[in-house]
């Protein structure tokens, strides 16, 4: 059973930083890609950042220059470093592991950016 578990959400002031972590139960080298998505109530889940085994990570325009996705293949973890956070970054963040036809999701980590 493939599992992914997020951690690191919380409350942060505007301009602050937060790091989310995602731990996978399998080798992330077997995944097509690892990604972070976010969702706010009433809206679709949107891609924030994606990283593959090779190549350059992809970011949503709204987070370019502020967020950084990274991976630790030895630990089977993926992290999302979020800097210069804005109130509009408030959402539930989900880790995604893609194995071709199958997507596996974590339970979500709530991030609230507020003063």
Steps between C-alpha positions, in 0.01 A plus 500: 500500500648831389470774756610860513488704818537877525627694798599855584184704451393775734436868555752756377499876465515667158858516381594198705630160399387142542625163380272210416630145486361192331608147584426215258471133590680398180810613319423835340740406221225268375258790464451691177485815706446637847296813538327739736148623435280733699131548538271760652131439572283513190789486259691233313824355621781685323857403430754694705825326409614176337833324497608200297807275526672714239444846361400834641218527753181664385322772697171679482549861392356620829780340704803536271791655681340439841455123525760229450429129458774252580538127543709261707507169316677323782224592747215481249389849591403812312494845655347832412674805638266798497642849545339844490164346574187695412143471630401360161731203563256385767378154400520132571815369339507145364795285407458295182690194386436406137556144379377541145130412504477527877522802723551475873412784733573587857243617748595863457680760709322823583695821451352825627671830426354769722602776736 
